[in-house]
Amino acid sequence: MRWPGGKPRRVAVVCVLLLAAAVAAELRLFVFPPADEPVRADAVVVLGGPGDRMGLGWDLAREGLAPAVVVFVPDPRLCEPLAAVPEEICLTPEPPTTRGEARMVAELASERGWDHLVVVTAASQAVRARIRLERCFDGRLELVTVREDGLAQQLYRVFYENGAMIKALAFERDC
């Protein structure tokens, strides 16, 4: 079907292509981000948020990946030492954001002489978490991801991460 003048059809095709590109970018950034294969490190760091991050972090540490597990929780009363080995370091980020977590990780790594970390986060947060951590920590990072629970949670996180990514890239460009 040929539309008169052809211009509306071209506009429609361009809109469909732009929409497809946006969906592909969203999927790559927030649903199926690049993840690393974890290898032995100085510590496993579990960022706060949705998904079974804590379970994966402890599983990795118990498999001998690291002698310490750093966990971020909104309230320090939520941390109860589970075992002496691996060591559990429980922190409440200030401010309670990924940026706050990145700053605290960098400070702790500097104090302890750590230069290699395995970081556990949600798939939706992985790209932004890497950006935040690399701005604060000069060492080697491996990011491993967990999936959010349920489609509704995943959709919410994709929308949330769009705003958080813009904030990280445009407005909060330092550690």
Phi, psi and chi 1 to 4 in degrees:
 res  aa     phi    psi   chi1   chi2   chi3   chi4
   1 MET       -  129.9  174.3  176.3  160.8      -
   2 ARG  -106.3  124.0 -174.8  160.6  169.2   27.4
   3 TRP   -85.4  147.5  -69.2    4.6      -      -
   4 PRO   -57.5  128.7  -18.4   25.6      -      -
   5 GLY    80.7  -19.4      -      -      -      -
   6 GLY    73.1  -16.6      -      -      -      -
   7 LYS   -65.5  -46.8 -171.7  172.3 -177.1  178.1
   8 PRO   -59.3  -36.4  -25.3   33.9      -      -
   9 ARG   -65.5  -44.0 -176.6  174.3 -179.0 -159.4
  10 ARG   -62.0  -40.8  -84.1 -177.7  -99.7  155.5
  11 VAL   -62.7  -43.4  169.1      -      -      -
  12 ALA   -62.5  -43.2      -      -      -      -
  13 VAL   -63.6  -44.0  168.0      -      -      -
  14 VAL   -62.4  -42.1  167.2      -      -      -
  15 CYS   -62.6  -43.3  -72.6      -      -      -
  16 VAL   -64.1  -42.1  167.4      -      -      -
  17 LEU   -65.2  -40.7  -69.4  174.3      -      -
  18 LEU   -64.8  -40.5  -72.1  173.1      -      -
  19 LEU   -63.7  -43.4  179.3   61.6      -      -
  20 ALA   -62.5  -41.2      -      -      -      -
  21 ALA   -65.0  -40.6      -      -      -      -
  22 ALA   -64.4  -43.5      -      -      -      -
  23 VAL   -63.6  -43.2  167.6      -      -      -
  24 ALA   -61.7  -41.9      -      -      -      -
  25 ALA   -65.0  -43.2      -      -      -      -
  26 GLU   -60.1  -45.1  -65.2  -72.6  -47.1      -
  27 LEU   -62.1  -43.3  -72.0  171.1      -      -
  28 ARG   -69.2  -38.8 -178.2   65.2  173.5  151.9
  29 LEU   -79.3  -40.0  -73.1  172.0      -      -
  30 PHE  -119.8  -11.3  -52.9  122.9      -      -
  31 VAL  -114.7  -45.5 -180.0      -      -      -
  32 PHE  -125.5   62.4  -55.3  107.9      -      -
  33 PRO   -73.8  162.5   32.5  -38.0      -      -
  34 PRO   -64.2  138.5    7.8  -10.4      -      -
  35 ALA  -130.0  157.0      -      -      -      -
  36 ASP  -101.0  159.6  -59.0  -46.9      -      -
  37 GLU   -88.2  116.9 -172.9   64.5   36.2      -
  38 PRO   -69.0  138.9   24.0  -30.3      -      -
  39 VAL  -128.9  169.9  -63.6      -      -      -
  40 ARG   -51.3  135.5 -178.6  130.0  177.0   81.5
  41 ALA  -144.0  177.8      -      -      -      -
  42 ASP   -74.6  -32.2  -63.1  -46.8      -      -
  43 ALA  -159.3  155.0      -      -      -      -
  44 VAL  -101.5  127.9  172.4      -      -      -
  45 VAL  -112.0  124.7  176.3      -      -      -
  46 VAL  -108.8  107.7 -179.2      -      -      -
  47 LEU   -73.2  151.4  -59.7 -178.5      -      -
  48 GLY   -72.7  152.7      -      -      -      -
  49 GLY   138.7 -170.7      -      -      -      -
  50 PRO   -74.6  166.9   29.8  -36.0      -      -
  51 GLY    88.1  167.4      -      -      -      -
  52 ASP   -85.0   60.3 -172.3   21.4      -      -
  53 ARG   -65.3  -45.3  -59.3  170.0 -169.6 -139.4
  54 MET   -60.6  -44.2 -165.6   81.2   73.4      -
  55 GLY   -60.5  -45.9      -      -      -      -
  56 LEU   -65.7  -42.2  177.1   57.9      -      -
  57 GLY   -58.9  -45.9      -      -      -      -
  58 TRP   -68.3  -37.8  -84.2  103.7      -      -
  59 ASP   -59.2  -44.8  -72.8  -13.2      -      -
  60 LEU   -62.9  -43.7  -66.9  171.4      -      -
  61 ALA   -65.8  -42.1      -      -      -      -
  62 ARG   -66.9  -24.4  -73.9 -172.9 -170.0  114.2
  63 GLU   -77.9    1.9  -70.0  170.1    9.3      -
  64 GLY    90.6   16.2      -      -      -      -
  65 LEU   -71.6  -30.4 -147.9   62.3      -      -
  66 ALA  -158.6  152.0      -      -      -      -
  67 PRO   -82.7   -6.7   28.0  -33.0      -      -
  68 ALA  -140.3  148.3      -      -      -      -
  69 VAL  -123.0  123.8  177.3      -      -      -
  70 VAL  -103.1  122.7  178.9      -      -      -
  71 VAL  -120.2  140.5  -63.6      -      -      -
  72 PHE  -107.1  126.7  -76.3   96.9      -      -
  73 VAL  -132.7  153.6  -65.7      -      -      -
  74 PRO   -71.6  -20.3   20.1  -26.6      -      -
  75 ASP  -140.9  123.4 -177.5  -19.4      -      -
  76 PRO   -61.2  -19.9   10.3  -16.4      -      -
  77 ARG   -67.7  -14.1  -67.7  174.8  -69.8  179.2
  78 LEU   -78.0  -12.4  -62.8  173.7      -      -
  79 CYS   -94.2  124.1  -93.6      -      -      -
  80 GLU  -129.3  124.1  -63.2  176.1   22.5      -
  81 PRO   -55.4  127.4  -22.6   31.2      -      -
  82 LEU   -92.7  -28.9  -59.2  174.7      -      -
  83 ALA  -164.6  156.9      -      -      -      -
  84 ALA   -75.2  -32.5      -      -      -      -
  85 VAL  -131.0  124.1  177.6      -      -      -
  86 PRO   -69.4  154.2   17.8  -20.5      -      -
  87 GLU   -66.2  137.5  174.0 -171.9   13.3      -
  88 GLU  -104.6  127.5  178.8 -178.3   41.3      -
  89 ILE  -117.4  114.8  -58.9  166.4      -      -
  90 CYS  -106.9  125.9 -169.3      -      -      -
  91 LEU  -130.2  149.5  -58.3  170.6      -      -
  92 THR  -112.9  115.0  -60.5      -      -      -
  93 PRO   -68.9  144.2   24.5  -30.3      -      -
  94 GLU  -131.3  111.8 -173.9   58.0   43.0      -
  95 PRO   -70.1  163.8   27.7  -33.0      -      -
  96 PRO   -78.9   64.7   29.1  -34.1      -      -
  97 THR  -138.7  170.8   61.7      -      -      -
  98 THR   -61.2  -37.1  -53.9      -      -      -
  99 ARG   -62.1  -44.0 -173.9 -178.2 -163.3 -168.7
 100 GLY   -61.8  -41.1      -      -      -      -
 101 GLU   -63.1  -44.1  -69.2  171.4  -28.3      -
 102 ALA   -61.2  -41.8      -      -      -      -
 103 ARG   -63.3  -44.1  -71.3  173.8  172.1  170.2
 104 MET   -68.1  -37.3  -69.3 -178.4   82.3      -
 105 VAL   -62.2  -45.6  164.7      -      -      -
 106 ALA   -62.4  -42.0      -      -      -      -
 107 GLU   -65.2  -45.2 -175.6  177.8  -39.8      -
 108 LEU   -63.8  -43.3 -176.7   61.3      -      -
 109 ALA   -61.5  -40.1      -      -      -      -
 110 SER   -65.0  -44.5  176.3      -      -      -
 111 GLU   -62.0  -37.4  -71.0  170.7    6.2      -
 112 ARG   -98.2   -2.4  -68.7 -173.1  166.9 -128.9
 113 GLY    74.2   26.0      -      -      -      -
 114 TRP   -80.9  136.7  -65.9  -17.8      -      -
 115 ASP  -129.4    8.5   62.7    1.8      -      -
 116 HIS  -148.3  121.9 -175.7 -167.0      -      -
 117 LEU  -129.3  144.8  -55.9  172.5      -      -
 118 VAL  -104.3  124.1  171.9      -      -      -
 119 VAL  -112.5  128.8  179.1      -      -      -
 120 VAL  -104.2  126.1  179.6      -      -      -
 121 THR  -147.9  176.1 -173.1      -      -      -
 122 ALA   -80.6  152.3      -      -      -      -
 123 ALA   -55.0  -41.3      -      -      -      -
 124 SER   -64.7  -26.9   63.1      -      -      -
 125 GLN   -97.7   -9.0 -176.5 -169.9   30.3      -
 126 ALA   -58.9  -47.5      -      -      -      -
 127 VAL   -64.6  -45.8  172.9      -      -      -
 128 ARG   -67.6  -39.2 -177.3  173.2   57.9   86.8
 129 ALA   -61.4  -41.8      -      -      -      -
 130 ARG   -61.4  -44.4 -176.5 -178.4  -59.8  -84.1
 131 ILE   -58.3  -49.8  -69.4  167.6      -      -
 132 ARG   -60.9  -47.3  -68.5  -75.5 -165.7 -162.9
 133 LEU   -65.6  -41.7  -72.8  160.3      -      -
 134 GLU   -66.4  -23.9  -74.4  177.4  -13.5      -
 135 ARG   -74.1  -23.3  -72.1  177.7  179.3  167.2
 136 CYS  -109.0  -30.4  -61.8      -      -      -
 137 PHE  -116.0  125.7  176.2   68.1      -      -
 138 ASP   -87.7   -6.1  -69.7  -31.1      -      -
 139 GLY   -83.9 -168.3      -      -      -      -
 140 ARG   -86.7  137.0 -176.6  172.7  160.3 -161.4
 141 LEU  -123.9  138.1  -66.6  169.4      -      -
 142 GLU  -120.5  124.8 -104.5   84.8   50.4      -
 143 LEU  -105.5  127.9  -94.8   75.9      -      -
 144 VAL  -118.9  149.1  -65.6      -      -      -
 145 THR  -123.9  154.5   61.4      -      -      -
 146 VAL  -118.6  157.8  -62.6      -      -      -
 147 ARG   -89.5  148.8  -52.9 -127.2   45.6   81.3
 148 GLU   -70.8  158.7  -73.4   83.1   -0.1      -
 149 ASP   -84.3  113.4  -60.6  -36.8      -      -
 150 GLY    83.8  154.6      -      -      -      -
 151 LEU   -65.2  -41.1 -178.2   60.5      -      -
 152 ALA   -60.3  -44.4      -      -      -      -
 153 GLN   -63.6  -41.3  174.6   74.4  -16.2      -
 154 GLN   -64.1  -44.7 -127.4  176.3   -1.8      -
 155 LEU   -62.5  -44.3  -71.7  172.0      -      -
 156 TYR   -58.1  -45.6  166.0   76.7      -      -
 157 ARG   -64.7  -36.2  -65.4  -64.8  -59.7  176.7
 158 VAL   -62.9  -45.5  167.0      -      -      -
 159 PHE   -63.7  -44.1  -75.8  109.2      -      -
 160 TYR   -59.9  -46.5  173.4   84.7      -      -
 161 GLU   -65.0  -28.5  -74.5  -61.2  -32.6      -
 162 ASN   -59.6  -49.1  -84.5  -79.8      -      -
 163 GLY   -65.8  -42.5      -      -      -      -
 164 ALA   -64.7  -35.8      -      -      -      -
 165 MET   -67.6  -43.5 -176.1   70.4   83.8      -
 166 ILE   -59.8  -44.2  -69.4  168.0      -      -
 167 LYS   -59.6  -45.4 -178.8  178.5  171.9 -175.2
 168 ALA   -66.9  -38.5      -      -      -      -
 169 LEU   -83.2  -33.1  -66.8  174.4      -      -
 170 ALA  -103.8  -32.9      -      -      -      -
 171 PHE  -115.0  -27.7  -58.1  108.0      -      -
 172 GLU  -123.4   75.9  -64.7  178.1  -11.4      -
 173 ARG   -89.7   -2.8  -61.7 -174.3   48.6   82.5
 174 ASP  -106.1 -177.7   62.2  -14.9      -      -
 175 CYS   -68.8      -  174.9      -      -      -
